[in-house]
């Protein structure tokens, strides 16, 4: 966090650059700190945590592309207990490199296909209609609804649970456990005890689910993962469980945050909000500005802010030598605000040039590009297009919004919103 003190003559004096990813104040607005990092120390050694922080777009891109030097073998989490050669046991191919990463990702991709994602569209539409009706009913009764509690915190988990075959009665509990896994407690510089216990419960649940599918196959992703075969290779039970865990934590949480961030930032820009909502006046046409709204949200305030990497050998980046054996932290959120790539990057702009949006790193790049990117974009497009069709206006009550405190995801735990429905 950047600390500013005032001298006796009234002038402001900026203290030494300090990066603390666990600081609750930093979570409220990390972007001024990111700006200082890019300008003053684009490859910065945060001594307290002994991490090398990479903040400029070009350097983040280079690190993500070079997985031989910036390895995933210890996982992608900053937290000490999650930083382990066994990280792949809960984070699937995100904790692997080279041939083993390719093997697991190919097998997962054989089951988690673009077609399977596209085929989820009717389910996403059905869930959107159901939860949006309930949210708007709450809004009509109380004058507002909580966009996270009533909608965005439910739909992504239900989509993933439907795809994986999690029974409806179990979904609230699975969602609760996933929330605990990513939450960080003030003053605790690691995974809290509740998060570790939730991880164990989730893995136990998925172990039982895989065993059930081994006994009786069903038409869901879990059974498809069991059946997947590439060049005579198949996934082991532990590998299937790890991917299911990755999906429920990474896929669910990031999409929830994307949907919250989209409303938060558009509401803060009334002229752009008017433009976006005007596109829903003709129900027979696809609202024109929904996709640019999503992409600019992904750039301006991405759900996934930072990823850890293990530095295999001494390497130079940005004119700085990072020692082999170190932990590096690539700041996706900072890369997406880099003035060297994006015009007026602190400005939220749904009309931003497509050539700039094509350079966002919200889903990573290279061999570890997010496998769930298409699903996240599909969900966001269906949800926000239907919202634009249904409401004439919305106002986020930013003064009462409550942020999630996490080192990995950025978004809201609560987002009060007042909606004005379109007249029929």
C-alpha positions as CSV (number, residue, x, y, z in Angstrom):
1,X,0.0,0.0,0.0
2,X,1.2,3.5,-0.8
3,X,1.5,5.7,2.3
4,X,1.6,9.5,2.0
5,X,2.8,11.6,4.9
6,X,2.8,15.4,5.2
7,X,5.8,17.5,6.0
8,X,5.7,20.4,8.4
9,X,5.6,22.8,5.4
10,X,2.5,21.1,4.1
11,X,4.1,19.3,1.2
12,X,3.2,15.7,0.5
13,X,6.1,13.2,0.8
14,X,5.5,9.7,-0.7
15,X,7.2,7.0,1.4
16,X,9.1,4.1,0.0
17,X,7.2,1.8,-2.3
18,X,5.6,-1.1,-0.4
19,X,3.7,-4.0,-1.9
20,X,1.5,-6.1,0.5
21,X,-1.1,-8.3,-1.4
22,X,-2.7,-9.3,1.9
23,X,-3.5,-5.7,3.0
24,X,-7.2,-5.1,3.2
25,X,-6.6,-1.4,2.2
26,X,-4.8,-2.6,-0.9
27,X,-7.8,-4.8,-1.8
28,X,-10.0,-1.8,-1.9
29,X,-8.0,-0.2,-4.7
30,X,-4.7,-1.8,-5.8
31,X,-4.4,0.3,-9.0
32,X,-2.4,3.3,-7.5
33,X,0.1,0.8,-6.2
34,X,0.3,-1.0,-9.5
35,X,1.0,2.3,-11.2
36,X,3.9,3.0,-8.9
37,X,5.3,-0.4,-9.5
38,X,5.1,0.0,-13.3
39,X,6.8,3.4,-13.1
40,X,9.3,2.9,-10.3
41,X,10.1,-0.8,-10.0
42,X,8.5,-2.9,-12.8
43,X,10.3,-5.9,-11.4
44,X,10.1,-5.3,-7.7
45,X,11.4,-7.4,-4.8
46,X,8.9,-7.4,-2.0
47,X,11.2,-8.3,0.8
48,X,8.7,-9.0,3.5
49,X,7.2,-11.9,1.5
50,X,10.3,-12.6,-0.6
51,X,8.4,-12.4,-3.9
52,X,9.4,-10.8,-7.2
53,X,6.5,-8.7,-8.4
54,X,6.2,-8.2,-12.2
55,X,3.8,-5.4,-13.2
56,X,4.4,-4.2,-16.8
57,X,2.3,-5.7,-19.7
58,X,5.4,-6.7,-21.7
59,X,7.1,-8.4,-18.8
60,X,3.9,-10.2,-17.6
61,X,3.3,-11.4,-21.1
62,X,6.9,-12.7,-21.4
63,X,6.7,-14.5,-18.0
64,X,3.4,-16.2,-18.8
65,X,4.8,-17.4,-22.2
66,X,8.0,-18.7,-20.7
67,X,6.9,-21.6,-18.5
68,X,10.3,-23.2,-18.7
69,X,11.7,-20.4,-16.7
70,X,8.5,-19.2,-14.9
71,X,7.2,-22.6,-13.9
72,X,3.8,-23.7,-12.6
73,X,5.3,-26.6,-10.7
74,X,4.6,-25.1,-7.3
75,X,1.1,-23.9,-8.3
76,X,-0.2,-20.4,-8.9
77,X,-1.2,-19.3,-5.4
78,X,0.7,-16.8,-3.3
79,X,-0.2,-18.5,-0.1
80,X,2.6,-20.5,1.7
81,X,0.6,-23.6,2.4
82,X,-0.6,-23.8,-1.3
83,X,3.0,-23.3,-2.6
84,X,4.0,-26.9,-3.0
85,X,5.2,-29.5,-5.6
86,X,1.8,-31.1,-4.8
87,X,-0.2,-28.1,-5.9
88,X,-1.5,-30.0,-8.9
89,X,-3.4,-32.3,-6.6
90,X,-5.9,-29.5,-6.1
91,X,-5.2,-27.2,-9.0
92,X,-4.9,-29.7,-11.8
93,X,-2.8,-28.7,-14.8
94,X,-2.3,-25.2,-13.3
95,X,0.3,-26.8,-11.1
96,X,2.1,-28.7,-13.9
97,X,4.5,-28.0,-16.7
98,X,5.8,-29.6,-19.8
99,X,4.7,-33.0,-21.0
100,X,2.6,-33.8,-17.9
101,X,0.7,-30.5,-18.2
102,X,0.1,-31.2,-21.9
103,X,-1.2,-34.7,-21.1
104,X,-3.7,-33.6,-18.4
105,X,-4.9,-30.6,-20.4
106,X,-5.4,-32.6,-23.5
107,X,-7.4,-35.2,-21.6
108,X,-9.5,-32.6,-19.8
109,X,-10.1,-30.7,-23.1
110,X,-11.4,-33.9,-24.7
111,X,-14.2,-33.8,-22.1
112,X,-14.5,-30.1,-21.5
113,X,-15.1,-29.3,-25.2
114,X,-16.3,-26.0,-26.9
115,X,-19.4,-28.0,-27.9
116,X,-20.1,-28.9,-24.3
117,X,-19.8,-25.3,-23.4
118,X,-22.1,-24.2,-26.2
119,X,-24.7,-26.8,-25.2
120,X,-24.9,-25.2,-21.8
121,X,-26.5,-22.1,-23.4
122,X,-30.1,-23.2,-22.8
123,X,-29.3,-24.0,-19.1
124,X,-27.6,-20.6,-18.6
125,X,-30.6,-18.9,-20.2
126,X,-33.0,-20.8,-18.0
127,X,-31.0,-20.1,-14.8
128,X,-30.7,-16.5,-15.8
129,X,-34.5,-16.1,-16.3
130,X,-35.2,-17.8,-12.9
131,X,-32.7,-15.9,-10.8
132,X,-33.3,-12.6,-12.6
133,X,-37.1,-12.9,-11.9
134,X,-36.4,-13.6,-8.3
135,X,-33.9,-10.7,-8.0
136,X,-36.3,-8.2,-9.6
137,X,-39.1,-9.4,-7.3
138,X,-36.8,-8.7,-4.3
139,X,-36.0,-5.3,-5.8
140,X,-39.8,-4.5,-6.3
141,X,-40.5,-5.5,-2.7
142,X,-37.5,-3.9,-1.0
143,X,-36.5,-1.1,-3.3
144,X,-33.2,-2.9,-4.1
145,X,-31.6,-6.3,-4.4
146,X,-28.1,-7.7,-3.6
147,X,-26.7,-8.5,-7.1
148,X,-24.1,-10.9,-5.6
149,X,-26.3,-12.7,-3.0
150,X,-29.4,-12.9,-5.1
151,X,-27.9,-13.5,-8.6
152,X,-24.2,-13.4,-9.4
153,X,-23.2,-15.6,-6.4
154,X,-25.6,-18.3,-7.5
155,X,-25.7,-18.6,-11.3
156,X,-22.1,-19.5,-12.1
157,X,-22.0,-22.2,-9.4
158,X,-25.2,-23.6,-10.7
159,X,-24.0,-23.7,-14.2
160,X,-20.8,-25.5,-13.2
161,X,-22.6,-27.8,-10.9
162,X,-25.1,-28.7,-13.6
163,X,-22.3,-29.4,-16.0
164,X,-20.4,-31.6,-13.5
165,X,-23.5,-33.3,-12.2
166,X,-23.7,-32.0,-8.7
167,X,-27.2,-32.6,-7.3
168,X,-29.4,-29.5,-6.7
169,X,-29.7,-30.1,-2.9
170,X,-25.8,-30.0,-2.6
171,X,-25.2,-26.8,-4.5
172,X,-25.6,-24.3,-1.8
173,X,-23.1,-26.1,0.4
174,X,-20.6,-26.5,-2.5
175,X,-20.9,-22.8,-3.1
176,X,-20.3,-22.0,0.6
177,X,-17.2,-24.1,0.7
178,X,-15.8,-22.5,-2.5
179,X,-16.3,-19.1,-1.0
180,X,-14.3,-20.1,2.1
181,X,-11.4,-21.4,-0.1
182,X,-10.7,-18.0,-1.6
183,X,-11.5,-15.7,1.4
184,X,-8.5,-14.2,3.3
185,X,-8.7,-13.0,6.9
186,X,-7.2,-9.7,7.9
187,X,-3.8,-10.2,9.4
188,X,-3.5,-13.9,8.3
189,X,-0.8,-14.2,5.6
190,X,-1.9,-17.6,4.3
191,X,-4.9,-19.8,3.8
192,X,-7.1,-19.5,6.9
193,X,-7.9,-22.6,8.8
194,X,-11.5,-22.4,7.5
195,X,-10.3,-22.3,4.0
196,X,-8.1,-25.4,4.4
197,X,-10.9,-27.3,6.0
198,X,-13.3,-26.3,3.2
199,X,-10.7,-27.5,0.6
200,X,-10.6,-30.9,2.3
201,X,-14.4,-31.1,2.4
202,X,-14.6,-30.3,-1.3
203,X,-12.0,-32.8,-2.3
204,X,-13.8,-35.5,-0.2
205,X,-17.1,-34.6,-1.9
206,X,-15.5,-34.9,-5.4
207,X,-13.8,-38.1,-4.5
208,X,-17.2,-39.6,-3.7
209,X,-18.7,-38.2,-6.9
210,X,-16.0,-39.8,-9.0
211,X,-16.5,-43.1,-7.3
212,X,-20.2,-42.9,-8.0
213,X,-19.6,-42.2,-11.7
214,X,-17.2,-45.1,-11.9
215,X,-20.0,-47.4,-10.7
216,X,-22.7,-45.8,-12.9
217,X,-21.9,-43.4,-15.7
218,X,-24.2,-40.4,-16.4
219,X,-24.4,-37.7,-19.0
220,X,-22.3,-35.0,-17.3
221,X,-18.7,-33.6,-17.4
222,X,-17.6,-35.9,-14.5
223,X,-18.4,-39.0,-16.5
224,X,-16.9,-37.5,-19.6
225,X,-13.7,-36.9,-17.8
226,X,-13.6,-40.5,-16.6
227,X,-14.2,-41.7,-20.2
228,X,-11.8,-39.3,-21.9
229,X,-8.9,-41.0,-23.7
230,X,-6.1,-39.6,-25.8
231,X,-3.4,-41.8,-27.4
232,X,-4.2,-44.6,-24.9
233,X,-3.9,-42.2,-21.9
234,X,-6.8,-41.7,-19.4
235,X,-7.2,-39.5,-16.3
236,X,-6.7,-40.9,-12.9
237,X,-9.3,-40.3,-10.1
238,X,-7.1,-37.7,-8.4
239,X,-6.6,-35.8,-11.6
240,X,-10.4,-35.7,-12.2
241,X,-11.0,-34.5,-8.6
242,X,-8.3,-31.8,-9.0
243,X,-10.0,-30.4,-12.2
244,X,-13.4,-30.4,-10.6
245,X,-11.9,-28.5,-7.6
246,X,-10.3,-26.0,-10.0
247,X,-13.6,-25.5,-11.8
248,X,-15.6,-24.9,-8.7
249,X,-13.1,-22.5,-7.2
250,X,-11.6,-20.7,-10.2
251,X,-14.5,-20.9,-12.6
252,X,-17.3,-20.1,-10.2
253,X,-15.5,-17.3,-8.2
254,X,-14.1,-15.4,-11.2
255,X,-17.4,-15.3,-13.1
256,X,-19.3,-14.1,-10.0
257,X,-16.8,-11.3,-9.7
258,X,-17.0,-10.5,-13.4
259,X,-20.7,-10.0,-13.2
260,X,-20.4,-7.8,-10.1
261,X,-17.6,-5.7,-11.5
262,X,-19.6,-5.2,-14.7
263,X,-22.5,-3.6,-12.9
264,X,-20.3,-1.7,-10.5
265,X,-18.2,0.1,-13.2
266,X,-21.0,0.7,-15.6
267,X,-23.2,2.3,-12.9
268,X,-20.3,4.7,-12.1
269,X,-20.4,6.0,-15.7
270,X,-24.0,7.2,-16.3
271,X,-23.6,8.1,-20.0
272,X,-22.2,4.7,-20.9
273,X,-24.9,3.0,-18.8
274,X,-27.5,4.9,-20.8
275,X,-26.0,3.7,-24.1
276,X,-25.8,0.1,-23.0
277,X,-29.3,0.0,-21.6
278,X,-30.7,1.7,-24.7
279,X,-29.7,-1.4,-26.6
280,X,-32.4,-3.4,-24.8
281,X,-35.3,-1.4,-26.0
282,X,-35.8,-3.6,-29.0
283,X,-36.3,-7.1,-27.5
284,X,-36.0,-8.7,-31.0
285,X,-32.4,-7.6,-31.4
286,X,-29.2,-8.6,-29.5
287,X,-28.1,-5.7,-27.3
288,X,-25.2,-4.2,-29.2
289,X,-22.9,-3.1,-26.4
290,X,-23.0,-6.0,-24.1
291,X,-19.8,-7.7,-25.4
292,X,-17.7,-4.5,-25.3
293,X,-19.1,-3.9,-21.8
294,X,-17.8,-7.4,-20.8
295,X,-14.4,-7.0,-22.5
296,X,-13.8,-3.6,-21.0
297,X,-14.7,-4.9,-17.5
298,X,-12.2,-7.7,-18.0
299,X,-9.6,-5.2,-18.8
300,X,-10.4,-2.4,-16.4
301,X,-10.9,-4.6,-13.2
302,X,-10.2,-8.2,-13.9
303,X,-11.4,-10.9,-11.5
304,X,-8.1,-12.7,-11.5
305,X,-5.5,-10.1,-10.3
306,X,-2.3,-12.1,-9.8
307,X,-0.6,-15.5,-10.4
308,X,2.5,-16.9,-8.8
309,X,5.3,-18.6,-10.6
310,X,8.4,-20.6,-9.6
311,X,11.6,-19.2,-11.1
312,X,13.6,-22.2,-12.2
313,X,16.9,-20.4,-12.8
314,X,18.5,-17.0,-12.6
315,X,16.8,-14.9,-15.3
316,X,16.8,-11.2,-16.3
317,X,13.5,-9.5,-16.8
318,X,13.0,-5.7,-17.2
319,X,16.7,-5.2,-16.6
320,X,16.5,-7.0,-13.2
321,X,18.0,-10.4,-12.4
322,X,15.5,-12.7,-10.5
323,X,17.3,-15.5,-8.7
324,X,16.6,-19.1,-9.4
325,X,14.4,-20.7,-6.8
326,X,12.4,-17.5,-6.2
327,X,8.7,-17.0,-6.2
328,X,7.5,-14.5,-8.8
329,X,4.1,-12.8,-8.9
330,X,2.7,-11.7,-12.3
331,X,0.1,-8.9,-11.9
332,X,-2.6,-9.4,-14.5
333,X,-4.5,-6.5,-13.1
334,X,-1.6,-4.2,-13.5
335,X,-0.7,-5.4,-17.0
336,X,-4.3,-4.5,-18.1
337,X,-3.8,-0.9,-16.9
338,X,-0.3,-0.4,-18.5
339,X,-0.1,3.0,-20.2
340,X,2.4,1.5,-22.6
341,X,-0.4,-0.6,-24.2
342,X,-3.7,1.0,-23.3
343,X,-4.9,4.5,-24.0
344,X,-5.9,6.4,-20.9
345,X,-6.0,3.0,-19.0
346,X,-7.6,4.2,-15.8
347,X,-10.7,5.3,-17.8
348,X,-13.6,2.7,-18.1
349,X,-14.6,2.9,-21.8
350,X,-17.0,0.6,-23.5
351,X,-15.9,2.1,-26.8
352,X,-12.2,1.1,-26.3
353,X,-10.6,0.0,-29.6
354,X,-10.7,-3.7,-30.2
355,X,-7.0,-3.8,-31.0
356,X,-6.3,-2.8,-27.4
357,X,-8.9,-5.2,-25.9
358,X,-7.2,-8.0,-27.8
359,X,-4.2,-7.5,-25.6
360,X,-5.8,-8.0,-22.2
361,X,-4.2,-10.7,-20.1
362,X,-7.2,-11.5,-17.8
363,X,-7.3,-15.1,-18.9
364,X,-3.5,-15.4,-19.2
365,X,-1.7,-16.4,-22.4
366,X,0.2,-19.3,-23.8
367,X,0.0,-22.9,-22.7
368,X,-1.8,-22.0,-19.5
369,X,-4.5,-19.8,-21.2
370,X,-7.6,-20.2,-19.1
371,X,-9.6,-23.2,-20.3
372,X,-12.8,-21.7,-18.9
373,X,-12.6,-18.4,-20.8
374,X,-15.3,-19.3,-23.3
375,X,-17.6,-20.4,-20.5
376,X,-17.1,-17.2,-18.5
377,X,-17.8,-15.1,-21.6
378,X,-20.8,-17.1,-22.5
379,X,-22.3,-16.8,-19.0
380,X,-21.6,-13.0,-18.9
381,X,-23.1,-12.4,-22.3
382,X,-26.3,-14.3,-21.6
383,X,-26.8,-12.7,-18.2
384,X,-26.0,-9.1,-19.1
385,X,-27.9,-9.2,-22.4
386,X,-31.0,-10.4,-20.5
387,X,-30.5,-7.8,-17.9
388,X,-30.4,-5.1,-20.5
389,X,-33.6,-6.4,-22.0
390,X,-35.3,-6.5,-18.7
391,X,-34.3,-3.2,-17.0
392,X,-34.5,0.4,-18.1
393,X,-32.1,1.6,-15.4
394,X,-30.0,0.4,-12.5
395,X,-28.1,2.2,-9.8
396,X,-25.3,0.5,-7.7
397,X,-25.1,1.7,-4.1
398,X,-21.4,1.9,-4.1
399,X,-21.2,3.3,-0.6
400,X,-22.6,0.1,0.8
401,X,-20.8,-2.4,-1.5
402,X,-18.6,-4.9,0.4
403,X,-15.5,-6.3,-1.2
404,X,-14.2,-9.8,-1.1
405,X,-10.7,-10.0,0.5
406,X,-8.6,-12.3,-1.4
407,X,-5.1,-12.4,-2.9
408,X,-6.3,-14.1,-6.1
409,X,-9.7,-12.7,-7.0
410,X,-11.1,-9.2,-7.0
411,X,-14.8,-8.4,-6.7
412,X,-17.7,-8.0,-4.3
413,X,-19.2,-10.1,-1.5
414,X,-22.3,-7.8,-1.5
415,X,-23.4,-5.3,-4.1
416,X,-26.7,-3.5,-3.4
417,X,-28.4,-2.4,-6.6
418,X,-31.8,-0.7,-7.4
419,X,-33.3,-1.7,-10.7
420,X,-36.0,0.0,-12.8
421,X,-37.8,-2.6,-14.9
422,X,-38.8,-1.8,-18.5
423,X,-42.5,-1.2,-18.9
424,X,-44.2,-4.0,-20.8
